[in-house]
Amino acid sequence: MRFDILTLFPDMLRSVLCESITGRAVDRGLFCLNFINIRDYSADRHRRVDDAPYGGGGGMIMQAEPVVRAYEDISAGLDYKPYCVYLSPQGKLFNQETAKHFALELSHIVLLCGHYEGIDERIIEEIVDMELSIGDYVLTGGELPAAVVVDAVARLLPGVLSSPQAYENESIHSGYLEHPQYTRPAEFMGRTVPEVLLSGHHKNIEEWKKEQSVERTKKKRPDLLKNEGASDE
């Protein structure tokens, strides 16, 4: 898997994605991660990449030429079109199913981080394959959503986590929220770990975990159970 991120702030992304699990996975060659500064493709001597919108309005718009030139540079010499995702509040809502689709079906993703009041529409028409949103709120740019997408997809790639079980039993991926978790000490501030977890009886422990997972989902995210029921019909 290869990720190319088109951004105005490569160091912001580098500081997040080159650490912890994703950073170690890149170092081990489990996936490729490149940060491309859009300003490097500006024809302006001051490396400007924005301008005022036609028709008036507040704010500035990212120009089409630098972005498209950067994407074309990424694509040069390839016999396929890299899948381009524009991080946008107008996009499809990102979820675990989309992350799995990216991890299983795609081998090269270009993530485009917008800024200012948006990007020139012709960028979308020319190179973008999907618009993607991580939620119904406004951020200053696409860097944080891009980091979210890379992290969610990368951890599904072979070898990034210790085993498939490391994510298959997690909240959302399994369809249910994860059961309560505890570690030492067995008692803390008057609160004790459930006896079943200390019993060593593996069957009873697994049954408890499943029951707690269902109950927690009913309480915190009943919408997940509704979605499951709809899919079973």
N, C-alpha and C positions, 0 to 999 in steps of 0.2 A: 504494500500500500504506500502511495506517495501523496503527501499533502503539500500544496503550494499555497501560501497565504499572501494575498495582495493587500497591503496595509500601508498606512502612513506612519505607523508606530511599531516597527519590527521589534524594538527592544522591549516594549511592553509585553508582547507575546512571548518573546524568548525567555523573559524572566519567569513566566508561568509554566510554559510547556517544556522547558529544558530542565525541569526539576522533577524529583520524585519518580513515579512509575513511568510517566511518558518520557522523561529525560533518559532514564536508564534503558528503556526500550529502543529509543533512537540510537543511543550509544552502542547497543548490541546489534543494531542493523535490522531490527524487527519491523520497522517502517521508516520511511524517509520524510523529513519535515524541513521545508524551506520557507524563509521569510523574505518576501520581495517588496522592497520599498517603491511604492508607486511614483514617488518624487524623482526617482532615478530615470524615469521615462518622460519627464516633462521637457518640452522644448523651450520653456521659459528660463532665462538666465538666473532667475531667483528660485527656480524649481517650484513655481506655483502650479497647483493642480486644480484650482477652483476658480469660479467666476460667477458674476451675478446672473440670476435666472432671466431668460426672455419672458416678457409679459409682466415683469415686476414681482414684488413679493420680498419678504424678509429673508435674510441669510444668503448663503452661497451654495453653489452646486458643484459637485465634482465633475470635471471635464471628461469627455469621452476619450479623447486621444491618448492621454497617458495610460489610462486603465487598459484600453484595448491593445496598445503597444506592448504593455507588460504581459498581457495574456498571450499575445502572438509570439513573444519571445519564449515563453514557457512551452508553447506548442510547436515551436520550430523543430523540424526534423522528426517529429512523431508521425506515425501512420494512423493516429486516432485523435479524436477531440477530447481533451481532458474535461471531465464533468465539472462545470462551473456553478458554484452555489453562492448566491448573493445573500448576505445576512441582512434581512429587512423586516421591519415590523408589519409589512404587508404580506409576508410569506406564510407558507404552511407551517403549522406549529410543530416544532421538533419534539420527537418522543423516542422511546426505546425501539419501537418498530422501525423508524427511519434510521436510527443508528445501526440496527442489525442489517437493514437493507444496504446501507453504505458499506459496512464491513464485509458482507458476503458477495455483493454484486459489483462493486466498483474497485478499481485498482489505482485510480489517479483522480484526486479531487482538488479543485482550485477553489479556495474560499476567498470571496471578495468582501472586504470590510469597507462599508460606506462611512461617510462623515458629513459634517455640515448639515444642510437641509435635504441631502439625498444625492443621487447620482443622475447624470444625464440619461434619459430614457433610452437613448440609442445604445448605451452599454448593455442594457437588459436585452434589447432586441438582437444585438449582434453576438453576444457571447454567453449570456446566462442561460443555464438549463433549469435551475430551480431557485425560487426565492424561499428563504427559510427564516422563521422567527423562533426565538426561545421563550417568548412570553408577551403578554399584552401590556407592555410598559415601554417607556422610551429611555434609551441609553445614548451616551455621547457618540458612540461609534460601534463598529462591528467587531472590534477586537475581542471583547469579552464573550459575545456569542460564538465567535470562531474558536476560542479556547475551549468553550463548553463542547462544541461539536467534535473537535479533535480528541478531547479527553474521553468522551462517551463512545466514540467509534474505536479509538485505538485500543481500549481495554478489552474489546471483543476480538481483537486479532490474535492469531495463534502465538503463544509464547509470552505475550505481554503480561498476563497474570499467571500465577503458578499452575492453574488448571481451570478447565471450564466450570467446575463446581464453584470456583471463587466468585463467579458472577451469576451463575444459573439460579442460585437460591436467594439472590438479593431481592430487595424490594423492587417492585415494578417489573423487573425482568421475568420473575416467576408468575406474575399476575396478582400477587398478594404482597402486602407489606411484610417486612421482616419481623420475626418474633423478637421479644425483648432479649437483650444481651447483657451478660454480667461477667466480671472477672474478679480477681482477688482485691480486697479481702472478702470473706463470706458475709461479714456484717460491717455496715458503714452507716454511721449516724442513726443507729437504731433500725435500719432497714436491712433485711436479710435476703440472701439469694434463695429463690424457690427450692424447696427440698428435693424436688424431682431432678434438678440439675446436679445435685450433689450425690445422687443415689447410685450412679454408675450403671443404671438399668437403661441400656441404649434404646430399647423399644419404647419404653415409657417416655424417655426424653424426646424421641422423635415425634411421638403422638402429642406431647405437650407443645412442642414447637409448632406443629401444624395447627393445633387448636388456637394457640395464641396468635398465630399469623392471620387466621380467618377473623378472629375477634377484633384484632387491631385494625384490620381492613374495614370491617363493618363500622367501627367507631370513627376512624379517621378519614377513610377514603371509600365510602360506600359506592361511589360512582364506578370504581373498578369492578365491583361485583355485578353492577348493572350491565357493564360492557361485556363481562364474561357470559352472563345469561343471554344477552342478545346474540352473541356469537355461537351459542350452542343450539339455537333454534333452527 
